């Protein structure tokens, strides 16, 4: 269970940080004038994506790092109980 929680936490943190950064970069890319630039439908969609992406990269990814550390600490503390 600990291995599954750690591996899934690492993969989730990797996904959240990467996806949040990609959505932020997509908005910046469209603002340079590609795909209609500012004010276009693609820019409005990119703003929505960036609104979702900011919490992903700013809060969700780093908070999973804390979860992984907490799992490791609990395991070390509880190991004598299970041995």
mmCIF file of the N, C-alpha and C atoms, coordinates in Angstrom:
data_MODEL
# 
_entry.id   MODEL 
# 
loop_
_atom_site.group_PDB 
_atom_site.id 
_atom_site.type_symbol 
_atom_site.label_atom_id 
_atom_site.label_alt_id 
_atom_site.label_comp_id 
_atom_site.label_asym_id 
_atom_site.label_entity_id 
_atom_site.label_seq_id 
_atom_site.pdbx_PDB_ins_code 
_atom_site.Cartn_x 
_atom_site.Cartn_y 
_atom_site.Cartn_z 
_atom_site.occupancy 
_atom_site.B_iso_or_equiv 
_atom_site.pdbx_formal_charge 
_atom_site.auth_seq_id 
_atom_site.auth_comp_id 
_atom_site.auth_asym_id 
_atom_site.auth_atom_id 
_atom_site.pdbx_PDB_model_num 
ATOM 1   N N  . UNK A 1 1  ? 0.826   -1.195 0.000   1.00 0.00 ? 1  UNK A N  1 
ATOM 2   C CA . UNK A 1 1  ? 0.000   0.000  0.000   1.00 0.00 ? 1  UNK A CA 1 
ATOM 3   C C  . UNK A 1 1  ? 0.867   1.254  0.000   1.00 0.00 ? 1  UNK A C  1 
ATOM 4   N N  . UNK A 1 2  ? 1.939   1.229  0.777   1.00 0.00 ? 2  UNK A N  1 
ATOM 5   C CA . UNK A 1 2  ? 2.836   2.384  0.820   1.00 0.00 ? 2  UNK A CA 1 
ATOM 6   C C  . UNK A 1 2  ? 3.494   2.614  -0.540  1.00 0.00 ? 2  UNK A C  1 
ATOM 7   N N  . UNK A 1 3  ? 3.927   1.530  -1.171  1.00 0.00 ? 3  UNK A N  1 
ATOM 8   C CA . UNK A 1 3  ? 4.566   1.667  -2.487  1.00 0.00 ? 3  UNK A CA 1 
ATOM 9   C C  . UNK A 1 3  ? 3.582   2.232  -3.505  1.00 0.00 ? 3  UNK A C  1 
ATOM 10  N N  . UNK A 1 4  ? 2.341   1.737  -3.487  1.00 0.00 ? 4  UNK A N  1 
ATOM 11  C CA . UNK A 1 4  ? 1.332   2.234  -4.421  1.00 0.00 ? 4  UNK A CA 1 
ATOM 12  C C  . UNK A 1 4  ? 1.047   3.709  -4.180  1.00 0.00 ? 4  UNK A C  1 
ATOM 13  N N  . UNK A 1 5  ? 0.906   4.098  -2.918  1.00 0.00 ? 5  UNK A N  1 
ATOM 14  C CA . UNK A 1 5  ? 0.612   5.502  -2.601  1.00 0.00 ? 5  UNK A CA 1 
ATOM 15  C C  . UNK A 1 5  ? 1.769   6.404  -3.009  1.00 0.00 ? 5  UNK A C  1 
ATOM 16  N N  . UNK A 1 6  ? 2.992   5.954  -2.794  1.00 0.00 ? 6  UNK A N  1 
ATOM 17  C CA . UNK A 1 6  ? 4.152   6.770  -3.151  1.00 0.00 ? 6  UNK A CA 1 
ATOM 18  C C  . UNK A 1 6  ? 4.271   6.916  -4.664  1.00 0.00 ? 6  UNK A C  1 
ATOM 19  N N  . UNK A 1 7  ? 4.172   5.816  -5.373  1.00 0.00 ? 7  UNK A N  1 
ATOM 20  C CA . UNK A 1 7  ? 4.307   5.873  -6.835  1.00 0.00 ? 7  UNK A CA 1 
ATOM 21  C C  . UNK A 1 7  ? 3.167   6.673  -7.459  1.00 0.00 ? 7  UNK A C  1 
ATOM 22  N N  . UNK A 1 8  ? 1.943   6.450  -7.002  1.00 0.00 ? 8  UNK A N  1 
ATOM 23  C CA . UNK A 1 8  ? 0.832   7.209  -7.567  1.00 0.00 ? 8  UNK A CA 1 
ATOM 24  C C  . UNK A 1 8  ? 0.938   8.695  -7.203  1.00 0.00 ? 8  UNK A C  1 
ATOM 25  N N  . UNK A 1 9  ? 1.437   9.012  -6.012  1.00 0.00 ? 9  UNK A N  1 
ATOM 26  C CA . UNK A 1 9  ? 1.650   10.413 -5.642  1.00 0.00 ? 9  UNK A CA 1 
ATOM 27  C C  . UNK A 1 9  ? 2.701   11.080 -6.508  1.00 0.00 ? 9  UNK A C  1 
ATOM 28  N N  . UNK A 1 10 ? 3.774   10.361 -6.802  1.00 0.00 ? 10 UNK A N  1 
ATOM 29  C CA . UNK A 1 10 ? 4.822   10.914 -7.663  1.00 0.00 ? 10 UNK A CA 1 
ATOM 30  C C  . UNK A 1 10 ? 4.291   11.152 -9.071  1.00 0.00 ? 10 UNK A C  1 
ATOM 31  N N  . UNK A 1 11 ? 3.559   10.180 -9.604  1.00 0.00 ? 11 UNK A N  1 
ATOM 32  C CA . UNK A 1 11 ? 3.014   10.338 -10.947 1.00 0.00 ? 11 UNK A CA 1 
ATOM 33  C C  . UNK A 1 11 ? 1.981   11.465 -11.006 1.00 0.00 ? 11 UNK A C  1 
ATOM 34  N N  . UNK A 1 12 ? 1.164   11.585 -9.983  1.00 0.00 ? 12 UNK A N  1 
ATOM 35  C CA . UNK A 1 12 ? 0.160   12.658 -9.957  1.00 0.00 ? 12 UNK A CA 1 
ATOM 36  C C  . UNK A 1 12 ? 0.834   14.025 -9.869  1.00 0.00 ? 12 UNK A C  1 
ATOM 37  N N  . UNK A 1 13 ? 1.854   14.145 -9.034  1.00 0.00 ? 13 UNK A N  1 
ATOM 38  C CA . UNK A 1 13 ? 2.570   15.423 -8.926  1.00 0.00 ? 13 UNK A CA 1 
ATOM 39  C C  . UNK A 1 13 ? 3.233   15.779 -10.252 1.00 0.00 ? 13 UNK A C  1 
ATOM 40  N N  . UNK A 1 14 ? 3.810   14.791 -10.915 1.00 0.00 ? 14 UNK A N  1 
ATOM 41  C CA . UNK A 1 14 ? 4.445   15.027 -12.213 1.00 0.00 ? 14 UNK A CA 1 
ATOM 42  C C  . UNK A 1 14 ? 3.407   15.493 -13.236 1.00 0.00 ? 14 UNK A C  1 
ATOM 43  N N  . UNK A 1 15 ? 2.253   14.839 -13.262 1.00 0.00 ? 15 UNK A N  1 
ATOM 44  C CA . UNK A 1 15 ? 1.187   15.226 -14.185 1.00 0.00 ? 15 UNK A CA 1 
ATOM 45  C C  . UNK A 1 15 ? 0.694   16.642 -13.908 1.00 0.00 ? 15 UNK A C  1 
ATOM 46  N N  . UNK A 1 16 ? 0.435   16.941 -12.641 1.00 0.00 ? 16 UNK A N  1 
ATOM 47  C CA . UNK A 1 16 ? -0.121  18.248 -12.302 1.00 0.00 ? 16 UNK A CA 1 
ATOM 48  C C  . UNK A 1 16 ? 0.852   19.380 -12.632 1.00 0.00 ? 16 UNK A C  1 
ATOM 49  N N  . UNK A 1 17 ? 2.123   19.199 -12.303 1.00 0.00 ? 17 UNK A N  1 
ATOM 50  C CA . UNK A 1 17 ? 3.099   20.250 -12.598 1.00 0.00 ? 17 UNK A CA 1 
ATOM 51  C C  . UNK A 1 17 ? 3.285   20.438 -14.094 1.00 0.00 ? 17 UNK A C  1 
ATOM 52  N N  . UNK A 1 18 ? 3.336   19.333 -14.841 1.00 0.00 ? 18 UNK A N  1 
ATOM 53  C CA . UNK A 1 18 ? 3.533   19.421 -16.287 1.00 0.00 ? 18 UNK A CA 1 
ATOM 54  C C  . UNK A 1 18 ? 2.315   20.024 -16.978 1.00 0.00 ? 18 UNK A C  1 
ATOM 55  N N  . UNK A 1 19 ? 1.123   19.570 -16.601 1.00 0.00 ? 19 UNK A N  1 
ATOM 56  C CA . UNK A 1 19 ? -0.095  20.077 -17.244 1.00 0.00 ? 19 UNK A CA 1 
ATOM 57  C C  . UNK A 1 19 ? -0.312  21.548 -16.924 1.00 0.00 ? 19 UNK A C  1 
ATOM 58  N N  . UNK A 1 20 ? -0.066  21.949 -15.694 1.00 0.00 ? 20 UNK A N  1 
ATOM 59  C CA . UNK A 1 20 ? -0.225  23.358 -15.335 1.00 0.00 ? 20 UNK A CA 1 
ATOM 60  C C  . UNK A 1 20 ? 0.726   24.251 -16.108 1.00 0.00 ? 20 UNK A C  1 
ATOM 61  N N  . UNK A 1 21 ? 1.960   23.818 -16.253 1.00 0.00 ? 21 UNK A N  1 
ATOM 62  C CA . UNK A 1 21 ? 2.935   24.585 -17.025 1.00 0.00 ? 21 UNK A CA 1 
ATOM 63  C C  . UNK A 1 21 ? 2.580   24.638 -18.503 1.00 0.00 ? 21 UNK A C  1 
ATOM 64  N N  . UNK A 1 22 ? 2.054   23.545 -19.039 1.00 0.00 ? 22 UNK A N  1 
ATOM 65  C CA . UNK A 1 22 ? 1.687   23.513 -20.455 1.00 0.00 ? 22 UNK A CA 1 
ATOM 66  C C  . UNK A 1 22 ? 0.534   24.473 -20.742 1.00 0.00 ? 22 UNK A C  1 
ATOM 67  N N  . UNK A 1 23 ? -0.459  24.501 -19.851 1.00 0.00 ? 23 UNK A N  1 
ATOM 68  C CA . UNK A 1 23 ? -1.580  25.415 -20.069 1.00 0.00 ? 23 UNK A CA 1 
ATOM 69  C C  . UNK A 1 23 ? -1.136  26.866 -19.960 1.00 0.00 ? 23 UNK A C  1 
ATOM 70  N N  . UNK A 1 24 ? -0.219  27.152 -19.061 1.00 0.00 ? 24 UNK A N  1 
ATOM 71  C CA . UNK A 1 24 ? 0.296   28.512 -18.917 1.00 0.00 ? 24 UNK A CA 1 
ATOM 72  C C  . UNK A 1 24 ? 1.086   28.910 -20.162 1.00 0.00 ? 24 UNK A C  1 
ATOM 73  N N  . UNK A 1 25 ? 1.911   28.009 -20.652 1.00 0.00 ? 25 UNK A N  1 
ATOM 74  C CA . UNK A 1 25 ? 2.707   28.300 -21.841 1.00 0.00 ? 25 UNK A CA 1 
ATOM 75  C C  . UNK A 1 25 ? 1.832   28.430 -23.089 1.00 0.00 ? 25 UNK A C  1 
ATOM 76  N N  . UNK A 1 26 ? 0.732   27.675 -23.159 1.00 0.00 ? 26 UNK A N  1 
ATOM 77  C CA . UNK A 1 26 ? -0.170  27.791 -24.307 1.00 0.00 ? 26 UNK A CA 1 
ATOM 78  C C  . UNK A 1 26 ? -0.783  29.185 -24.365 1.00 0.00 ? 26 UNK A C  1 
ATOM 79  N N  . UNK A 1 27 ? -1.171  29.722 -23.210 1.00 0.00 ? 27 UNK A N  1 
ATOM 80  C CA . UNK A 1 27 ? -1.740  31.075 -23.191 1.00 0.00 ? 27 UNK A CA 1 
ATOM 81  C C  . UNK A 1 27 ? -0.701  32.102 -23.623 1.00 0.00 ? 27 UNK A C  1 
ATOM 82  N N  . UNK A 1 28 ? 0.519   31.959 -23.120 1.00 0.00 ? 28 UNK A N  1 
ATOM 83  C CA . UNK A 1 28 ? 1.584   32.895 -23.506 1.00 0.00 ? 28 UNK A CA 1 
ATOM 84  C C  . UNK A 1 28 ? 1.876   32.795 -25.002 1.00 0.00 ? 28 UNK A C  1 
ATOM 85  N N  . UNK A 1 29 ? 1.830   31.580 -25.535 1.00 0.00 ? 29 UNK A N  1 
ATOM 86  C CA . UNK A 1 29 ? 2.098   31.369 -26.960 1.00 0.00 ? 29 UNK A CA 1 
ATOM 87  C C  . UNK A 1 29 ? 1.029   32.037 -27.815 1.00 0.00 ? 29 UNK A C  1 
ATOM 88  N N  . UNK A 1 30 ? -0.218  31.924 -27.426 1.00 0.00 ? 30 UNK A N  1 
ATOM 89  C CA . UNK A 1 30 ? -1.308  32.539 -28.185 1.00 0.00 ? 30 UNK A CA 1 
ATOM 90  C C  . UNK A 1 30 ? -1.234  34.056 -28.082 1.00 0.00 ? 30 UNK A C  1 
ATOM 91  N N  . UNK A 1 31 ? -0.790  34.558 -26.940 1.00 0.00 ? 31 UNK A N  1 
ATOM 92  C CA . UNK A 1 31 ? -0.677  36.014 -26.771 1.00 0.00 ? 31 UNK A CA 1 
ATOM 93  C C  . UNK A 1 31 ? 0.413   36.627 -27.639 1.00 0.00 ? 31 UNK A C  1 
ATOM 94  N N  . UNK A 1 32 ? 1.315   35.812 -28.195 1.00 0.00 ? 32 UNK A N  1 
ATOM 95  C CA . UNK A 1 32 ? 2.337   36.344 -29.096 1.00 0.00 ? 32 UNK A CA 1 
ATOM 96  C C  . UNK A 1 32 ? 1.786   36.629 -30.485 1.00 0.00 ? 32 UNK A C  1 
ATOM 97  N N  . UNK A 1 33 ? 0.534   36.205 -30.748 1.00 0.00 ? 33 UNK A N  1 
ATOM 98  C CA . UNK A 1 33 ? -0.081  36.481 -32.045 1.00 0.00 ? 33 UNK A CA 1 
ATOM 99  C C  . UNK A 1 33 ? -0.430  35.235 -32.826 1.00 0.00 ? 33 UNK A C  1 
ATOM 100 N N  . UNK A 1 34 ? -0.061  34.086 -32.337 1.00 0.00 ? 34 UNK A N  1 
ATOM 101 C CA . UNK A 1 34 ? -0.377  32.838 -33.016 1.00 0.00 ? 34 UNK A CA 1 
ATOM 102 C C  . UNK A 1 34 ? -1.837  32.462 -32.730 1.00 0.00 ? 34 UNK A C  1 
ATOM 103 N N  . UNK A 1 35 ? -2.497  31.844 -33.692 1.00 0.00 ? 35 UNK A N  1 
ATOM 104 C CA . UNK A 1 35 ? -3.888  31.369 -33.563 1.00 0.00 ? 35 UNK A CA 1 
ATOM 105 C C  . UNK A 1 35 ? -4.868  32.504 -33.239 1.00 0.00 ? 35 UNK A C  1 
ATOM 106 N N  . UNK A 1 36 ? -4.624  33.675 -33.753 1.00 0.00 ? 36 UNK A N  1 
ATOM 107 C CA . UNK A 1 36 ? -5.568  34.773 -33.582 1.00 0.00 ? 36 UNK A CA 1 
ATOM 108 C C  . UNK A 1 36 ? -5.143  35.819 -32.570 1.00 0.00 ? 36 UNK A C  1 
ATOM 109 N N  . UNK A 1 37 ? -4.228  35.498 -31.698 1.00 0.00 ? 37 UNK A N  1 
ATOM 110 C CA . UNK A 1 37 ? -3.752  36.465 -30.717 1.00 0.00 ? 37 UNK A CA 1 
ATOM 111 C C  . UNK A 1 37 ? -4.774  36.783 -29.649 1.00 0.00 ? 37 UNK A C  1 
ATOM 112 N N  . UNK A 1 38 ? -4.541  37.899 -28.975 1.00 0.00 ? 38 UNK A N  1 
ATOM 113 C CA . UNK A 1 38 ? -5.425  38.293 -27.879 1.00 0.00 ? 38 UNK A CA 1 
ATOM 114 C C  . UNK A 1 38 ? -6.817  38.628 -28.400 1.00 0.00 ? 38 UNK A C  1 
ATOM 115 N N  . UNK A 1 39 ? -7.822  38.237 -27.614 1.00 0.00 ? 39 UNK A N  1 
ATOM 116 C CA . UNK A 1 39 ? -9.200  38.527 -27.958 1.00 0.00 ? 39 UNK A CA 1 
ATOM 117 C C  . UNK A 1 39 ? -9.863  37.467 -28.820 1.00 0.00 ? 39 UNK A C  1 
ATOM 118 N N  . UNK A 1 40 ? -9.111  36.525 -29.344 1.00 0.00 ? 40 UNK A N  1 
ATOM 119 C CA . UNK A 1 40 ? -9.703  35.488 -30.194 1.00 0.00 ? 40 UNK A CA 1 
ATOM 120 C C  . UNK A 1 40 ? -10.337 34.397 -29.330 1.00 0.00 ? 40 UNK A C  1 
ATOM 121 N N  . UNK A 1 41 ? -11.067 33.511 -29.991 1.00 0.00 ? 41 UNK A N  1 
ATOM 122 C CA . UNK A 1 41 ? -11.697 32.398 -29.267 1.00 0.00 ? 41 UNK A CA 1 
ATOM 123 C C  . UNK A 1 41 ? -10.645 31.478 -28.653 1.00 0.00 ? 41 UNK A C  1 
ATOM 124 N N  . UNK A 1 42 ? -9.552  31.266 -29.384 1.00 0.00 ? 42 UNK A N  1 
ATOM 125 C CA . UNK A 1 42 ? -8.505  30.404 -28.832 1.00 0.00 ? 42 UNK A CA 1 
ATOM 126 C C  . UNK A 1 42 ? -7.861  31.053 -27.609 1.00 0.00 ? 42 UNK A C  1 
ATOM 127 N N  . UNK A 1 43 ? -7.766  32.373 -27.592 1.00 0.00 ? 43 UNK A N  1 
ATOM 128 C CA . UNK A 1 43 ? -7.206  33.061 -26.426 1.00 0.00 ? 43 UNK A CA 1 
ATOM 129 C C  . UNK A 1 43 ? -8.143  32.940 -25.227 1.00 0.00 ? 43 UNK A C  1 
ATOM 130 N N  . UNK A 1 44 ? -9.445  33.045 -25.474 1.00 0.00 ? 44 UNK A N  1 
ATOM 131 C CA . UNK A 1 44 ? -10.411 32.880 -24.380 1.00 0.00 ? 44 UNK A CA 1 
ATOM 132 C C  . UNK A 1 44 ? -10.343 31.469 -23.802 1.00 0.00 ? 44 UNK A C  1 
ATOM 133 N N  . UNK A 1 45 ? -10.190 30.476 -24.679 1.00 0.00 ? 45 UNK A N  1 
ATOM 134 C CA . UNK A 1 45 ? -10.060 29.095 -24.208 1.00 0.00 ? 45 UNK A CA 1 
ATOM 135 C C  . UNK A 1 45 ? -8.751  28.904 -23.445 1.00 0.00 ? 45 UNK A C  1 
ATOM 136 N N  . UNK A 1 46 ? -7.695  29.557 -23.908 1.00 0.00 ? 46 UNK A N  1 
ATOM 137 C CA . UNK A 1 46 ? -6.409  29.439 -23.226 1.00 0.00 ? 46 UNK A CA 1 
ATOM 138 C C  . UNK A 1 46 ? -6.449  30.096 -21.849 1.00 0.00 ? 46 UNK A C  1 
ATOM 139 N N  . UNK A 1 47 ? -7.199  31.171 -21.713 1.00 0.00 ? 47 UNK A N  1 
ATOM 140 C CA . UNK A 1 47 ? -7.338  31.812 -20.398 1.00 0.00 ? 47 UNK A CA 1 
ATOM 141 C C  . UNK A 1 47 ? -8.054  30.872 -19.433 1.00 0.00 ? 47 UNK A C  1 
ATOM 142 N N  . UNK A 1 48 ? -9.088  30.183 -19.933 1.00 0.00 ? 48 UNK A N  1 
ATOM 143 C CA . UNK A 1 48 ? -9.776  29.198 -19.095 1.00 0.00 ? 48 UNK A CA 1 
ATOM 144 C C  . UNK A 1 48 ? -8.826  28.085 -18.690 1.00 0.00 ? 48 UNK A C  1 
ATOM 145 N N  . UNK A 1 49 ? -8.039  27.593 -19.634 1.00 0.00 ? 49 UNK A N  1 
ATOM 146 C CA . UNK A 1 49 ? -7.056  26.558 -19.329 1.00 0.00 ? 49 UNK A CA 1 
ATOM 147 C C  . UNK A 1 49 ? -6.015  27.035 -18.343 1.00 0.00 ? 49 UNK A C  1 
ATOM 148 N N  . UNK A 1 50 ? -5.581  28.272 -18.471 1.00 0.00 ? 50 UNK A N  1 
ATOM 149 C CA . UNK A 1 50 ? -4.594  28.817 -17.546 1.00 0.00 ? 50 UNK A CA 1 
ATOM 150 C C  . UNK A 1 50 ? -5.177  28.980 -16.156 1.00 0.00 ? 50 UNK A C  1 
ATOM 151 N N  . UNK A 1 51 ? -6.463  29.312 -16.086 1.00 0.00 ? 51 UNK A N  1 
ATOM 152 C CA . UNK A 1 51 ? -7.126  29.427 -14.782 1.00 0.00 ? 51 UNK A CA 1 
ATOM 153 C C  . UNK A 1 51 ? -7.135  28.076 -14.065 1.00 0.00 ? 51 UNK A C  1 
ATOM 154 N N  . UNK A 1 52 ? -7.308  27.007 -14.804 1.00 0.00 ? 52 UNK A N  1 
ATOM 155 C CA . UNK A 1 52 ? -7.249  25.664 -14.227 1.00 0.00 ? 52 UNK A CA 1 
ATOM 156 C C  . UNK A 1 52 ? -5.798  25.273 -13.947 1.00 0.00 ? 52 UNK A C  1 
ATOM 157 N N  . UNK A 1 53 ? -4.887  25.653 -14.819 1.00 0.00 ? 53 UNK A N  1 
ATOM 158 C CA . UNK A 1 53 ? -3.496  25.237 -14.716 1.00 0.00 ? 53 UNK A CA 1 
ATOM 159 C C  . UNK A 1 53 ? -2.728  25.886 -13.577 1.00 0.00 ? 53 UNK A C  1 
ATOM 160 N N  . UNK A 1 54 ? -3.067  27.104 -13.231 1.00 0.00 ? 54 UNK A N  1 
ATOM 161 C CA . UNK A 1 54 ? -2.346  27.783 -12.149 1.00 0.00 ? 54 UNK A CA 1 
ATOM 162 C C  . UNK A 1 54 ? -2.447  27.039 -10.818 1.00 0.00 ? 54 UNK A C  1 
ATOM 163 N N  . UNK A 1 55 ? -3.639  26.635 -10.380 1.00 0.00 ? 55 UNK A N  1 
ATOM 164 C CA . UNK A 1 55 ? -3.678  25.851 -9.134  1.00 0.00 ? 55 UNK A CA 1 
ATOM 165 C C  . UNK A 1 55 ? -2.965  24.512 -9.264  1.00 0.00 ? 55 UNK A C  1 
ATOM 166 N N  . UNK A 1 56 ? -2.972  23.942 -10.463 1.00 0.00 ? 56 UNK A N  1 
ATOM 167 C CA . UNK A 1 56 ? -2.280  22.668 -10.654 1.00 0.00 ? 56 UNK A CA 1 
ATOM 168 C C  . UNK A 1 56 ? -0.806  22.809 -10.313 1.00 0.00 ? 56 UNK A C  1 
ATOM 169 N N  . UNK A 1 57 ? -0.147  23.768 -10.946 1.00 0.00 ? 57 UNK A N  1 
ATOM 170 C CA . UNK A 1 57 ? 1.302   23.858 -10.754 1.00 0.00 ? 57 UNK A CA 1 
ATOM 171 C C  . UNK A 1 57 ? 1.683   24.566 -9.461  1.00 0.00 ? 57 UNK A C  1 
ATOM 172 N N  . UNK A 1 58 ? 0.804   25.416 -8.928  1.00 0.00 ? 58 UNK A N  1 
ATOM 173 C CA . UNK A 1 58 ? 1.153   26.185 -7.733  1.00 0.00 ? 58 UNK A CA 1 
ATOM 174 C C  . UNK A 1 58 ? 0.817   25.473 -6.429  1.00 0.00 ? 58 UNK A C  1 
ATOM 175 N N  . UNK A 1 59 ? -0.245  24.691 -6.404  1.00 0.00 ? 59 UNK A N  1 
ATOM 176 C CA . UNK A 1 59 ? -0.663  24.105 -5.131  1.00 0.00 ? 59 UNK A CA 1 
ATOM 177 C C  . UNK A 1 59 ? -0.748  22.583 -5.155  1.00 0.00 ? 59 UNK A C  1 
ATOM 178 N N  . UNK A 1 60 ? -1.360  22.014 -6.174  1.00 0.00 ? 60 UNK A N  1 
ATOM 179 C CA . UNK A 1 60 ? -1.631  20.577 -6.162  1.00 0.00 ? 60 UNK A CA 1 
ATOM 180 C C  . UNK A 1 60 ? -0.360  19.750 -6.235  1.00 0.00 ? 60 UNK A C  1 
ATOM 181 N N  . UNK A 1 61 ? 0.552   20.094 -7.119  1.00 0.00 ? 61 UNK A N  1 
ATOM 182 C CA . UNK A 1 61 ? 1.795   19.333 -7.232  1.00 0.00 ? 61 UNK A CA 1 
ATOM 183 C C  . UNK A 1 61 ? 2.638   19.371 -5.966  1.00 0.00 ? 61 UNK A C  1 
ATOM 184 N N  . UNK A 1 62 ? 2.953   20.563 -5.457  1.00 0.00 ? 62 UNK A N  1 
ATOM 185 C CA . UNK A 1 62 ? 3.748   20.621 -4.223  1.00 0.00 ? 62 UNK A CA 1 
ATOM 186 C C  . UNK A 1 62 ? 3.052   19.999 -3.009  1.00 0.00 ? 62 UNK A C  1 
ATOM 187 N N  . UNK A 1 63 ? 1.731   20.051 -2.938  1.00 0.00 ? 63 UNK A N  1 
ATOM 188 C CA . UNK A 1 63 ? 1.060   19.450 -1.792  1.00 0.00 ? 63 UNK A CA 1 
ATOM 189 C C  . UNK A 1 63 ? 1.171   17.932 -1.828  1.00 0.00 ? 63 UNK A C  1 
ATOM 190 N N  . UNK A 1 64 ? 1.254   17.336 -3.021  1.00 0.00 ? 64 UNK A N  1 
ATOM 191 C CA . UNK A 1 64 ? 1.469   15.895 -3.102  1.00 0.00 ? 64 UNK A CA 1 
ATOM 192 C C  . UNK A 1 64 ? 2.858   15.523 -2.607  1.00 0.00 ? 64 UNK A C  1 
ATOM 193 N N  . UNK A 1 65 ? 3.813   16.424 -2.765  1.00 0.00 ? 65 UNK A N  1 
ATOM 194 C CA . UNK A 1 65 ? 5.157   16.185 -2.232  1.00 0.00 ? 65 UNK A CA 1 
ATOM 195 C C  . UNK A 1 65 ? 5.091   16.040 -0.711  1.00 0.00 ? 65 UNK A C  1 
ATOM 196 N N  . UNK A 1 66 ? 4.298   16.865 -0.080  1.00 0.00 ? 66 UNK A N  1 
ATOM 197 C CA . UNK A 1 66 ? 4.116   16.774 1.377   1.00 0.00 ? 66 UNK A CA 1 
ATOM 198 C C  . UNK A 1 66 ? 3.457   15.447 1.743   1.00 0.00 ? 66 UNK A C  1 
ATOM 199 N N  . UNK A 1 67 ? 2.488   15.011 0.954   1.00 0.00 ? 67 UNK A N  1 
ATOM 200 C CA . UNK A 1 67 ? 1.825   13.733 1.210   1.00 0.00 ? 67 UNK A CA 1 
ATOM 201 C C  . UNK A 1 67 ? 2.817   12.580 1.146   1.00 0.00 ? 67 UNK A C  1 
ATOM 202 N N  . UNK A 1 68 ? 3.688   12.580 0.164   1.00 0.00 ? 68 UNK A N  1 
ATOM 203 C CA . UNK A 1 68 ? 4.668   11.507 0.027   1.00 0.00 ? 68 UNK A CA 1 
ATOM 204 C C  . UNK A 1 68 ? 5.613   11.495 1.225   1.00 0.00 ? 68 UNK A C  1 
ATOM 205 N N  . UNK A 1 69 ? 6.066   12.656 1.664   1.00 0.00 ? 69 UNK A N  1 
ATOM 206 C CA . UNK A 1 69 ? 6.940   12.724 2.838   1.00 0.00 ? 69 UNK A CA 1 
ATOM 207 C C  . UNK A 1 69 ? 6.222   12.248 4.100   1.00 0.00 ? 69 UNK A C  1 
ATOM 208 N N  . UNK A 1 70 ? 4.934   12.602 4.221   1.00 0.00 ? 70 UNK A N  1 
ATOM 209 C CA . UNK A 1 70 ? 4.170   12.180 5.384   1.00 0.00 ? 70 UNK A CA 1 
ATOM 210 C C  . UNK A 1 70 ? 4.010   10.659 5.402   1.00 0.00 ? 70 UNK A C  1 
ATOM 211 N N  . UNK A 1 71 ? 3.747   10.055 4.246   1.00 0.00 ? 71 UNK A N  1 
ATOM 212 C CA . UNK A 1 71 ? 3.631   8.606  4.173   1.00 0.00 ? 71 UNK A CA 1 
ATOM 213 C C  . UNK A 1 71 ? 4.926   7.925  4.594   1.00 0.00 ? 71 UNK A C  1 
ATOM 214 N N  . UNK A 1 72 ? 6.050   8.453  4.149   1.00 0.00 ? 72 UNK A N  1 
ATOM 215 C CA . UNK A 1 72 ? 7.332   7.862  4.520   1.00 0.00 ? 72 UNK A CA 1 
ATOM 216 C C  . UNK A 1 72 ? 7.579   7.985  6.014   1.00 0.00 ? 72 UNK A C  1 
ATOM 217 N N  . UNK A 1 73 ? 7.243   9.117  6.598   1.00 0.00 ? 73 UNK A N  1 
ATOM 218 C CA . UNK A 1 73 ? 7.438   9.320  8.038   1.00 0.00 ? 73 UNK A CA 1 
ATOM 219 C C  . UNK A 1 73 ? 6.543   8.394  8.853   1.00 0.00 ? 73 UNK A C  1 
ATOM 220 N N  . UNK A 1 74 ? 5.288   8.278  8.458   1.00 0.00 ? 74 UNK A N  1 
ATOM 221 C CA . UNK A 1 74 ? 4.368   7.388  9.170   1.00 0.00 ? 74 UNK A CA 1 
ATOM 222 C C  . UNK A 1 74 ? 4.857   5.952  9.090   1.00 0.00 ? 74 UNK A C  1 
ATOM 223 N N  . UNK A 1 75 ? 5.367   5.568  7.934   1.00 0.00 ? 75 UNK A N  1 
ATOM 224 C CA . UNK A 1 75 ? 5.877   4.209  7.776   1.00 0.00 ? 75 UNK A CA 1 
ATOM 225 C C  . UNK A 1 75 ? 7.049   3.944  8.704   1.00 0.00 ? 75 UNK A C  1 
ATOM 226 N N  . UNK A 1 76 ? 7.960   4.881  8.802   1.00 0.00 ? 76 UNK A N  1 
ATOM 227 C CA . UNK A 1 76 ? 9.119   4.702  9.688   1.00 0.00 ? 76 UNK A CA 1 
ATOM 228 C C  . UNK A 1 76 ? 8.700   4.631  11.149  1.00 0.00 ? 76 UNK A C  1 
ATOM 229 N N  . UNK A 1 77 ? 7.712   5.423  11.532  1.00 0.00 ? 77 UNK A N  1 
ATOM 230 C CA . UNK A 1 77 ? 7.261   5.434  12.915  1.00 0.00 ? 77 UNK A CA 1 
ATOM 231 C C  . UNK A 1 77 ? 6.489   4.151  13.243  1.00 0.00 ? 77 UNK A C  1 
ATOM 232 N N  . UNK A 1 78 ? 5.670   3.686  12.318  1.00 0.00 ? 78 UNK A N  1 
ATOM 233 C CA . UNK A 1 78 ? 4.829   2.518  12.559  1.00 0.00 ? 78 UNK A CA 1 
ATOM 234 C C  . UNK A 1 78 ? 5.506   1.189  12.255  1.00 0.00 ? 78 UNK A C  1 
ATOM 235 N N  . UNK A 1 79 ? 6.693   1.200  11.649  1.00 0.00 ? 79 UNK A N  1 
ATOM 236 C CA . UNK A 1 79 ? 7.379   -0.042 11.288  1.00 0.00 ? 79 UNK A CA 1 
ATOM 237 C C  . UNK A 1 79 ? 7.562   -0.985 12.465  1.00 0.00 ? 79 UNK A C  1 
ATOM 238 N N  . UNK A 1 80 ? 7.960   -0.521 13.632  1.00 0.00 ? 80 UNK A N  1 
ATOM 239 C CA . UNK A 1 80 ? 8.114   -1.463 14.759  1.00 0.00 ? 80 UNK A CA 1 
ATOM 240 C C  . UNK A 1 80 ? 6.815   -2.156 15.164  1.00 0.00 ? 80 UNK A C  1 
ATOM 241 N N  . UNK A 1 81 ? 5.688   -1.512 14.956  1.00 0.00 ? 81 UNK A N  1 
ATOM 242 C CA . UNK A 1 81 ? 4.401   -2.109 15.317  1.00 0.00 ? 81 UNK A CA 1 
ATOM 243 C C  . UNK A 1 81 ? 4.123   -3.332 14.438  1.00 0.00 ? 81 UNK A C  1 
ATOM 244 N N  . UNK A 1 82 ? 4.495   -3.230 13.142  1.00 0.00 ? 82 UNK A N  1 
ATOM 245 C CA . UNK A 1 82 ? 4.197   -4.297 12.214  1.00 0.00 ? 82 UNK A CA 1 
ATOM 246 C C  . UNK A 1 82 ? 5.275   -5.373 12.156  1.00 0.00 ? 82 UNK A C  1 
ATOM 247 N N  . UNK A 1 83 ? 6.412   -5.103 12.753  1.00 0.00 ? 83 UNK A N  1 
ATOM 248 C CA . UNK A 1 83 ? 7.485   -6.115 12.753  1.00 0.00 ? 83 UNK A CA 1 
ATOM 249 C C  . UNK A 1 83 ? 7.395   -6.878 14.010  1.00 0.00 ? 83 UNK A C  1 
# 
